[in-house]
Amino acid sequence: MQQGRDLPSSPRLYTCGAGVIGFHIDADGRLMPCLVPTGVAEDLAAQDFATAWRKVVDAMAALKARTDLECRTCPHKVMCGWCPAYARSETGRADRVSLYLCELGRCRRERLERDGETDEREPATRALQT
């Protein structure tokens, strides 16, 4: 398993598809980069989709991760599903560690490492891998 610290760090705060390949339009007609609130939204009633999309893309690209953000070099980052929008919901800031996702990533890695050594996976998982 490739460890998170072996993957190149991105300067972007959001390294997922939010505002790159994915979007959400809420019930009020706001174009957002993700279903989870990121603080970036454009009113589609006030502009065409292409203009709004360009603004969303540019706004998301402008959000940079702090160079000292622990998640950038964490060995569990491929396992936690770290999401700046979740961190924002949990801590009030998108550039903070989400303790919930951090613990989730640690537990996932421990479980995978343990299962790989003892083959105590769930029966359905074992069947899919044979």
C-alpha positions in Angstrom: 0.0 0.0 0.0 1.4 3.4 -1.0 1.7 5.6 2.0 0.3 9.1 2.0 3.7 10.7 2.6 4.9 9.2 -0.7 2.3 11.1 -2.7 3.1 14.5 -3.9 1.5 17.4 -1.9 -0.7 19.7 -3.8 -0.7 23.4 -3.0 -4.5 23.4 -3.4 -6.6 23.3 -0.2 -9.3 21.1 -2.0 -7.5 18.2 -3.7 -10.8 16.5 -4.7 -13.0 17.1 -7.7 -14.8 20.0 -6.1 -14.8 22.9 -8.5 -12.7 20.9 -10.9 -15.0 18.2 -12.3 -17.9 18.3 -9.8 -20.5 20.7 -8.7 -23.8 21.0 -7.0 -26.8 23.3 -7.6 -28.8 23.9 -4.5 -32.6 24.6 -4.2 -31.9 28.4 -4.4 -30.1 28.1 -7.7 -26.6 28.6 -6.3 -23.8 26.8 -8.1 -21.4 25.3 -5.6 -18.3 23.2 -6.0 -19.6 20.5 -3.7 -22.7 19.3 -1.8 -20.9 20.1 1.4 -20.7 23.8 2.0 -17.2 25.3 1.1 -18.0 29.0 1.3 -17.9 29.2 -2.5 -21.2 29.8 -4.4 -22.4 31.6 -7.5 -26.0 32.7 -8.1 -27.2 31.1 -11.4 -30.2 33.5 -11.6 -27.7 36.4 -12.0 -25.4 34.8 -14.7 -25.1 32.0 -17.2 -23.7 28.7 -16.1 -20.4 29.1 -17.9 -19.6 32.4 -16.2 -20.6 31.0 -12.8 -18.6 27.8 -13.3 -15.5 29.8 -14.3 -15.9 31.9 -11.1 -16.3 28.7 -9.0 -13.2 27.0 -10.6 -11.1 30.2 -10.1 -12.2 30.6 -6.5 -11.4 26.9 -5.6 -8.0 27.1 -7.3 -7.2 30.2 -5.3 -7.8 28.4 -2.0 -4.3 27.2 -1.0 -3.4 24.8 1.8 -1.2 26.1 4.6 2.3 24.8 4.2 2.2 23.7 7.8 -1.1 21.8 7.5 -0.5 18.5 9.2 -2.7 16.6 6.7 -0.4 17.4 3.8 2.3 15.1 5.1 0.3 12.7 7.2 0.9 9.0 6.4 -2.8 8.2 6.8 -4.1 10.9 4.4 -5.0 8.4 1.7 -7.2 6.6 4.3 -9.0 9.4 6.1 -10.9 11.0 3.3 -9.8 14.4 4.7 -12.1 17.1 3.3 -11.6 20.8 3.9 -15.4 21.3 3.8 -15.8 18.7 6.6 -13.0 20.3 8.6 -14.8 23.7 8.1 -18.0 22.2 9.5 -16.2 20.6 12.4 -13.7 23.3 13.4 -15.0 26.5 11.7 -12.0 26.6 9.3 -11.3 24.6 6.2 -7.5 24.5 6.8 -7.7 22.7 10.1 -7.4 19.0 11.0 -10.7 17.2 11.4 -10.2 15.0 14.5 -13.1 12.7 13.4 -11.6 12.1 9.9 -8.1 11.8 11.4 -9.2 9.0 13.8 -11.2 7.4 11.0 -8.1 7.2 8.8 -6.0 5.8 11.6 -8.6 3.1 12.3 -8.9 2.2 8.6 -5.2 1.8 8.2 -4.9 -0.3 11.3 -7.7 -2.5 10.1 -6.3 -3.0 6.7 -2.8 -3.7 8.1 -4.3 -6.2 10.6 -6.5 -7.9 8.0 -3.6 -8.2 5.6 -1.6 -10.0 8.2 -4.3 -12.3 9.7 -6.9 -12.5 6.9 -9.7 -11.9 9.4 -11.7 -9.8 6.8 -15.4 -10.0 6.6 -16.5 -13.0 4.5 -17.9 -10.9 1.7 -14.6 -9.0 1.4 -12.7 -12.2 1.4 -14.9 -13.6 -1.4 -14.4 -10.5 -3.6 -10.7 -10.8 -3.4 -10.4 -14.5 -4.3 
